[in-house]
Amino acid sequence: MRTYVESTSVQDTDGITYRYSDVCARTFSACDVEGNIFNTTQFINDMNRGNITFPNYTLPSGQIIFLDRIIGGVSFAGRFIVSASALKFRFNLQSENFDISRKWEEAFIDRMHLFSNNAIRVEYSFSDSLSVELSKNVSGDIGFFSVTFTLMIIFSCLALMGSNCVDNRYYLGLAGILSTGLAILGSFGFVSLCGAKFVDIVGAMPFLILGIGVDDMFILLSGLADTNSEDDVETRIAQTMRTSGIAITITSITDIIAFCAGAASVFPSVRNFSWFTGCAILFCYLNYVTFYIGVMTINEKRVSKNLHWATCCKTRKKEEMEADGRSKAVIICCAGSPRKSRDEIEGPIEKYPKRLFKRIVLYTPSKIAVLLLFCGYLGVSVWGTTNFREDLDLRDLVSKDSYYYSSYDANQKLFSQSLFVSVNIRTTVDYRLASTFSELNSVLQKIRNDPDIQNDFRLSWFHSYISDASFDNTSDINFITGLTSFLSSPQGNLYINDVTISGSSVVSSRFHVLSASLTTSSSQAAMMVRLRDIAEASSLPVFVFSPAFIFFEQYVQIVPQTFQTLGISVSVVFLVTAIFMPLPTLIILVTISVTMIMVGVLAFMYFWDLTLSSVTMIHIIMCVGFSIDFSTHICHAFIQAEGSTRNSRVSVAIDRSGGPILNGALSSIIGILMLAFSKSFIFFSFFKVMFIVMIFGALHAILLLPVVLSLIGPNYEQQTNKADDKEINLSSYVKGSIPRISTASIQKDMHQTQN
């Protein structure tokens, strides 16, 4: 097997061939292969005699080999190995000639794909396997976007396409998807132009933006449907922007600011995702209040002229064609007229479910049931959230049929996951002083006393040198001379890379300890933090390091970064709601609703076997936007609704926003449905989190908030002027009802007085 690997070869641009021996990292001029010990005469003899000790095996030179890192599936009697089912080799490469080394790794993977042997099973990977396999998964699953885009077009057009051949909203559905698609493309182009890198997680952004964009579309169309069909087009568009335009402005601002909070993250992937997504939301909003409103205006002018939606020809009313005895097929395809009420153009999803929800939220016994249901939901969510934990299993990032999945899985199950941690002294220290030796001993002992560090192992050049005959502490020169002699000896050359000597002093050095086998990200991060605290408390200029620490860093930052971002986002919800809906009750209700949804999302992520990681952290940030959207829509519709009682205004609010909320939730679920079949953990976990937030967001908006608003919603008196320009006198909430006199009314009264 080893011969097969070492015979792998590559060529550079000049045609020079490189085998493993040409690119290998070397120790004392020999290729450094972890597992070399299996070929030594001493090991083979001990194996034949049954004298291989486990987990530690000592060479004649005194060097200790930790066999549990390279021998797996061991059965043993006493301290001696009886049998083993797995061996591990690690072929180390030069970093100086990186390009050739990387080409050799790629050739190694290609060659291992072709390897076949009936006697043994081989698992393999290389240094960048995780990144390569992750990108391959994400790139393959981005193809789902084309299917999703098609499904969204079909759903939007069917939801808006009715049997009225004049007042038909088919083209408005297409324009909405086009507006969203242009925003996505614009975001990719603009943010990339600004220098942000496209990371794998950004591939989930289009699915999110499709949901947000379609939600805005349904809200605008609901506002348009609620206008008076007898008014001119300009008046109706203005009325739509005054109601629904404000609603999508609120949600867009909160979404953008929430992602700006994410852009301040210490994680580059989170920052880049937030920039791409925040920019896409901004472009989406601008497209809707410019391009889409223009399309709406053109469509409404066509409707006002009684023109067919497909042919733009003059169209007769259904009643007229029936009176002429035209066939049903002709009537369905050719008859139509401008609507008289919103019921005439609402689709089934907009029309029928809201009737059921109105009965539920306006009926006293069902109100009690809803409140009890959500109390139970909150209790379960709080319990689930307290059990939600931080962890990241790297196997989740690739598909199960990936070679890296099986390789990582075998490595985790069969071999120890212990790691060497170096204790480094970074500057010149006088090692001849007793105080230095005492403090060094203290630091190393405190580290070895850590529960996740093996107490019986220490690799220290200083202690070995003191025990050697060449040790001389009489002067600086003698100390360095003796140390140089020691490092050149067979027993000291093990430490030759642990000491840096300049002139007559040691300018830097390191010592080594060994961790326990840690398999969870939380335990790895906790160990790293504890060791750093010990090092920082020492009077020596010491720090701890392991190559794996670069991965552990993210585990330390995930929890505080997640809660920081969520805290900022909820604060933004509070402030933006206070600006656009300055009613204390609504501000509190929206903030509480968003908080309850987020608690529910965290809890049900736990129930659905998701953990907090740098991947799911991004999904959680995304959830804030949808939590805000649905809650804001129903509350904004409530304050815009006319009516003398809370129940009547809740009924109107559900009429206006219930349909768009359900359409938005359903379209978003359709938008992420294809991701349920994804092999990528990034996309599959995105599907899970988005599905949860869609369900909870919609239920809070169409069940809980209407019930609460019907009980304690702000009580004000709606004023209507003669121009039918409905406005809410918000000051009456505090000061009582103050009649509002329109300009038109004043002019009329003055005219009558003059007469």
N, C-alpha and C positions, 0 to 999 in steps of 0.2 A: 504493500500500500504506500509506504513512504517513498519507495523508488518511483512509483507511478506519479506521485505528486511532484517530486523533485525533478522529474524529466519534463515537466511542463515548460514550454519555451515561448518567448515572444520576440518580435523584431522591432527595432526602432526605425525612424525615418530613413536612416542610412543603410538599412538592411542588416545591421549587426544583430546576432541572435543572443538572447539572454535566457539562461536557465536559472533555477532556484539558487544555485551556488554563486551566481553572479549578482543577485539582488538581495541575498539574505543578510540579515543583521548578524553581526559576529561578536562572539565573546572569546577573547584570547585566540583570535584568528580562525576559530571554528564557527560554522553556522549555528546560530542559537535556535534550537528547536525544543520547545517544552515537550518532554516525552523522550528525549535522547537517552534517558537512563535505561529505557527498556532494552537498548542494544548493548549496554555495557556488560563486560564479562562478570563483574561482581554481582550485578542484579540477576543475570541468568543463572549463575551458580546458586545464589540464595533461593531463587525461585524453584530450582530443581530439588533443593534440600528442604523446601517449605519453610524458609527462614525470612520471608518478607514480612516485616512488621507494618502494622497499619494503625492509625493513619500517617504516622511519621516514620520515615525510613532514613537511617543515618549511614552516610558513605564513610569509607575508611578515612577520608580527609577530615571528618567531623562535620561536614555539611549535612544539613537536615533537608530532606525532600518530603514535601507534603503530598503524599500519594492520593489523598481523598480529592485532590484537585484534578488528577489525571487518570485515576482508576475508579470506575463506577460499578454498581451492582455487586458489591463485595460481600462474600460470606467468609467468616473467619472463626478460628478457634483460638481463644485467648487473645493475644495481640498479633497473631500470624494469619495471613491471608490463605484461605483454602481454595477459593475460586473467585472469579470476577467476570462480569458480562460486558464491560465496556472499557476502552482505552481512549485517551484523548491526546492528540498531537496539536501543537500550535506552532505554525511556521512563521517566524518573525522576519519582517522585511526591513530594508534600509529606508530611512526617511529622507536621506540626502538626495536620493535619485527618485523623487516621488512619482514622476510621470511613468517611468519604466516599471516601478513597483506596482502602480495601479493597473497598468496594462497586464502585468503578470497575474495579479489577482483576478482580473476579468477572464483571462485565459484559463486560470485555475478553475473558476466556476463553470465555464463552458466545458472543460474537460471532465469535471466531476459529474456533470449532467449525463455524460456518456458512460460513466463507470458502471459496471455490472459484475456482481460476484455472488454465486449461490451460497457461499460459505459464510460471508459476513455482510452486515448491513452498515452502510456508511452514511453519516450525516455530516453536513459541511456548511460553511458560511465564510464570509470574509469581512473585513473591517467595516465596509460600507453597505453590507447586505440589507440592513434594516431600512436605510434611506432609499435604496434602489427599489426594494420590494414595495415599500410604502408608496413611492411615486408611481410605480407600475399599477398598483391597485387604484389609486386616485385617478390616474390618467384614463384607465379603462372604464371607471365608473362615471367619468364626466360625460361619457356617451349617453348616460341616462337623461342628461339635461335636454337633449333633442326630443326624447320621448315625452319628458315632462312638459316641455314647451308646447308640444302638439296637444297633449291632454288639456293643458290650461286654455289653449285656443278653443278647443272643442267645447269644454265646459262653459267658458265665458260666453261663447256665441250661442250655445243652446239655452243657457240661463237667461239670456237677454233677447232671444229671438222668439217672438210671439206669432200669432196667426193674423195679426193686423198688418197688412202689407204697406201701410203708410207709417204708422207710429211703431216702427220696428227698430230695435236697438242693436241689430247684428253688427253693423259697422262700428258702433261704439265699443263693443266687446273686442273687436280686432284692434281698434285704435288704442285701447287700454293695454293690451298685451304688447303692442308695438312701442308704446311709451315706456313700458317697463324694460323691454329688451334693449331699447336705445340707451336707457339709463345704465344698464349693466355694462354694455359695450363702452359707453363713455367713461365709466368708472375705471374699467380695466386700462383704457388708454391714458386717461389723465393721471391716475395715481402712478402708473408705470413710468410715465414721462417725468413725474416728480422724483423718481428714483427708488420708490418702494418695490421690493421684490415680491414676485408671485410665489407664495408658499402653498403647500398642498392644501391646507385648511381653507384657503380662499376659494377652492373649488366648490365649497358648499354655499358660497355667497349668492349665486344666481337663484338657488332654490328659495332662499330667504327673501330676496328682493321680489321675486314673482309673487309671493304671498302678500307682502306689504303693498305692492303696486296694485294688485287686483282688489285688495281691501279698499284702497283709496278710490278705485274706480266705482265700486258698488256704493260707497258712501256718497260720491258726487251724483251718481244716477238716482239714488234715493232722494237726495235733495231736489233734483230736477223734477222727479215725479211728483213731489209734494207741492210744486208751484201751481198757480192758477193758469190753466190752459188757455184762458181767454186773454191773458196779458200778452204783450208783444214779446218777441224772443229776447231782446236785450234786457227787459225787466226780469224775465224768468231766469236768465243766466246770472244776473246780478243778485237775485234772491238766493240762487243756489250757492253762489260764492259767499254770501253773507252767513249762510247756515253751514252747509257741508264744507265749504272752503275753509272756514275757521276750524272745523273738526279735523280735517286732514293736516292743517297747519300745526295744530297742537301736537298731534301724534308724530308728525315728521320732526318737529323741533326736539321733542323729548327723545325720539330714537337717535337723532344725530348727536345730541349732547351725550347720550348714554354711550355711544360708540366713541365719542371723543374721550370719555373717561377710560375706555378700553385702550385707546391709543397711547395713554400714559403708562401702560403696563411695562414691567421690566422684561417681559417675554417678547422677543422680536416677532414671533409668529402671531401673537395676540395683537401687537401693534399694527402689523401689516394687514391683518384681517380687518381690524377696526377701521383703518384708513380706507380700504377698498369698500367696505360695507357702508360706512358713514357717507362717503362720497356718492355711492350709488343711491342711497336714500335721498340725498340732496338733489341729485339729478332727476330722480324719479318724481320728486315733489315739483321741481321746476317744469318738468315735461307735462305734468298733469295740469298745473295752473296756467300753462301757456298753450302748448300744442293740443292737449286733450280738450281744454275748454274751447279752443277754436273749432275742433272737430264737432263738439257738442253743439256749438252755435250753428255751424253749417247744417248739421243733421236736423236741428229744430226748425231752421228756415225751410228746409225741404218738407218737413212735416206740415208746417203752417201753409204751404202751398199745395198740400194734398198730392204729393208726388210719390210714386211707387219707390220702395226702398232699393230695388234692384235695377229698375229701368229708368227711374226718374221721370216717368210719364204720368200725366194726370190720371188720377184713379177715382173711381166711383165708390160710393158707400155700399156696404154690404146689403142694406135694406133695398137700395135701388136695384141692385143686380138680382136680388131675390124676386123683386116685383117684376123684373123682365124675364123671369123664368130661366136664368142662367144655371148651369150645373154646379154642384157642390165643388167640384174640382176647380172650376173657373173662379168661383167665389173665394175659395181658399187661397188661390194663387194670385188673384188680381184685385180683390176688394179690400177697402180700408178707409180709414178716416182718422183725423187727430183725436186723441183721447179726451175724455171729459173728466176722468178721475184716475187716481193712481192704481186702482184695482184693475183697470183695463190693460195695463202694461206690465204688471208684476208677474214674475214667473212663479211656478209652484213652490219653490224653496222660499221665496219671499212672502208668498201669500198665505199658505196654509199652516206651517209650523208656528208662526207668530200668534195665530188665533188660539192655539193650544196653550202657548206660554202666557198669553194674557189671562186666560181663565185660571191658570195656576197661580200667578202672582197677585191676582186681584181677589181671590177667594180666601177668606180668613183661615179656615182649617189648613188649606194647602200652604199658606204663608208660614204657619207654625211648623208644618212638616219641612218646608225648605230651610227654615232657620235651624231646626234640629239636625237636619241632614248636614248642613255646613258646619255646625258645631262638631259633629262627629268627624267630618272631613278634617277640620282644623286639628282636632286631637290626634288623629292618626298621622297627619302630616308632621306635627311637632315631634311625635315619637320617631317617625321615619327619619326626619332631619337630624335628630340627635345620634342616629346610628349611621348616618351617611359618612363615609370615610374617604380618606385620600389614598389613592393607589393607582398604579399604572402597570399593567401586565403587557410587556412589549409584544407578546404573542398576539394580542388583540389588534395590533397595528397592521398586521399582514393577514392574508387569507390562509385558511387552513391547508390549502393545497400548495402553499409556498414552501420551498426547500428551507427557508429561514425559520418557518414555524416549527417544523419537525426538528431542526437542529437546535433551536433555542429550547424547545420542550425537553429534548433529551439531555441537554446540558443542565437544565434546572433540576430534573428529576434524578439524574445519575451522579452528578459531581457536586462537590462542595462549592458554594458561592462566596467563600471567604475571599478577602482581598488584603493585599499588603498596603499598609499605611506608613508613609515615611514621616518622621519627625525631623524637621529641617532647621538647622541653625544658619541663618542667612548672612551673618557678618563675622568679623574676626572676634574670637573669644579666647581668653587665656585659659587653656585647658589644664595648665599646671596648677592652678589655684584649687585648693580644697573646696572653696565655696562653689566654684563652677561644677566640680564633680558632684557635690551634694545636691545642687539644684537640678542638674541633669538627671540624677538618679530619682529625684522626687517627681519630676515631670513624667519620666518613663514609667515609674511605678503607678502614678495616678492614672495614666492612660491604660496601663495593663490591668488596673482594677476595674475599668469600665466593664459593665455586664456584657457588652458586645465585642470585647477584645479578649483573645486567648491569653491567659495569664502566664502560660508556660513557655511562651516564645518571645525572644528578643534578639534582634540582630544588631549588634553594637560594635563598631570598630574600636571604640574607645576602651570598652571593657575587655575586649580580646587583646588589645595592645598592652593594657596594664598587666595582663596575665602572661604576656610573652617575655622571653628572656631579653629581647632587644629593647625593652622599655627603659628609658633614661629620662628622669625628670629633674636633673641637676641644673639644666639651663635650657633656654629656648632652642639654641642650636642643637644641643644633644637630644632634646625632645623630638625635633623634626628629623634629625638624622636617624634616630631609632625608629620613628614612625615610617620613614621611607624604606628602611631595611625590612620592617615588618610587612609592609604592603607588597614587597617584592618576594616574600617567602610563600611557600605553598599554602600555609594556613592563613596568610593575610591577604592573598590576592583576591579573595572573595569580596573584600571591602574596597578594592582599588577605585571603584566608581562612587564611593560614599564619602571621599575626602578630597577637598581641593586645597593644595598647598601652594603658597606663593612666598618665595623667599624663606624667611625663618618663622612663618606663622601659618596656621590653618585658617583660611579665609571663609570657608563654608564646609559644612558636613551634614550628614544625615544618618538617622537610625531607623530601624524598621520594627513594626509590630504587625500582628496578624489578627484580622477580625474574625468573628464567628461567621457561620454561613447565614447571610441575611438575604431573604428573598422578597420582602415587601418594601415598597418605596418609602413608606412611613418610618420603618425601622432603620433603613439606610440613612435617611435624612436626619433622624434623631441622633444616630451615632456620630455623624459628621459634626453636628452642632455641638454635642457634648465635648468631643475632642478639641474642637476649636476654642471652646470656653476654657478648657484646661491649659491650652497653649497660651492664650491671651493673659491668663492669670500669672504666668511665670515671669520671673525677672530676666530670663534669657530671651534673646531675640529669636524666638522659635515659632514655627508654624507647621501645621500638619497638612499632608497632601496625599491624594491617591488619584490616579487618572480617572477613576469612576466618579470622583467628586463633581466633575463638570456636569454629570447627569443628575447627581443628587441635589444640586443647587436649585433646580426647578421645583423639587418636592418641598423645599423649605419655603419658597415664595408663593406657592399656589394658593394656600389657604388665606393668608393676609391679603394677597392681590385680589382674590375672588370677593371677599367681603368688603374690601375697599371699593371695588368697582360697583358692587351691588348697592353699597351705602350711598355712593355718589349718584347712581342712577335713580334711586328712590328719592333722594333729595331734589334731583332735577324734576322728577314727576311732581313733587310738592310745589316747587317754585313756578313751573310752567302752568300748572293747573291754577295756581293762585292768580297768575296774570290774566289768563284767558277765561277762567270761570271763578271770579272773585267772590265765591260764596263759601264761608267756612265749612259748612256741612259737606259740600261736594269735594272740597279740597281734601278733607279728612277721609271721606269715603273712597275716593280714587286711590289715595295713598295706602289705605288699609287693604283695599282690594288687590292692588299690585303686590303688596307684601304677602298676603295670603296665597296668591297664585305662585309666587316664587318659593314660598315654604312648601307648598304642595309639589312643585316641580322637583325640588331637592329630595323630598321624601320618596316620591315615586321613581326617581332615578335609582334610589337605593333598592326599592322593591323590584326594579327591573334590571338588577345586577349591574348598574353603572357606578363608577367611582369618580371621585374628584381628581382630575388630572389636567394637564395643560390643554388637552383636547376638549374635554367636557366643560372646562372653564369658559371656553369661547362659546359653547352652546348655551351656557347659563346666561352669559352676557346678552346673547341674541334674544333670549326669552323675555327680557325686560321690555323690549319693544312691543311684542305682541301682548304682553300683560297690560301695557299702557293703552294700546290701541282700542281694544274692545271695551274696557272700562270707561275710557274717555268718551267714546261714541255714545254710549247709553246715557251718561250723565249730561253730555252736551245737548243731546236730544231732549232730555227732561227740562233743562232750563229754557229751551227754545219752544217747548210745547205750550199751547194755550189750554186753559181749563181752570175751573174754579176750585177743584180739589186735587189732592195728591194722586188719587187713583186715576182720575181722568187724564192727568198729565203723564202718568206712567203708561197708560194705554196708548196715548199719542206717541210717546217716546219709543215704545216697542214697535208701533206701526212704522215709524220713520227709520229706526236703526236696527230693529230686530232682524229684518230680512237681509240687509247688508252684512250684519255680523255673522249670520248663519252662512250666507254665501261666501264671505271672506274665509271663515273657518273651514268650510268644505273645500273651497278651491285651494287653500293652503295644504290641506291634507292630501288632496289629489296631487298637488305639486311635489310633495315629498314621498308619495306612495312608492314610486319606483326605487327609492333608496332603501326600502325594506328588503330588496333583493341584492343589495350591494355586498361585495366581499370586503369592502374597506370599512374598518372600524370607525374611521372619521365620519363617513357618510351614514353608516348604520346607526351609530350613536346619535348622530344629528337627527335621523328619522325618529328615534325613540323620544328624544327631548322635545322636538317640535310637535310630535303627536300629543304628548302630555300637555304642553302649554296651549295648544289649540283647543283641546277638550276643556281644560280648566278655565282658560280665558273666556271661552264662549259661555260656559255654565255660570261663571261669576257675573258676566254681563247681562245675560238674559233671564237669570233666575234670582241670584242673591241680591244684586244691586237694585233691580226693580222692586223686590219685596221691601228692602230697607228704605228705598226712596218713598214707597207708598206709606211707610210708617213714620219716618222722621225726616223726609226730604224737605228742603227749604220751601216755606209757604209764602208765596207772593201772589200778587194779582196781575194777570196778563192784561195789557192795554192794547187796543187795536184802533188805528186811525182810519179815516175814510178811504185813504188810498190803499187800504188793506195791507199796509206795511207793518207787520206784526213785530213789536219789540217788547222786551222785558224791562220793566222798571226795577232794576236790581236794588236801587236805594230803598224801595218799598219793603224789602226784606228786613231792613233795620228800622226804618222810620214809619212804616205803615204805607198804605196805598196812596200814591200821589198821582192824580189824573194827569195824563200827558196830552197836551194840546198840540196838534200838528200845525204846520205852517199853512196848509190848505184851509184848515178850520178857521184860523185867525183872519185870513184874507176874506173868507166868506162872511164872517161876522161883521167885519168892517164895511163890506159892501152893503149889507142889509141895513146898517146904521145910517149910512149915507142916504139910502133911499128913504 
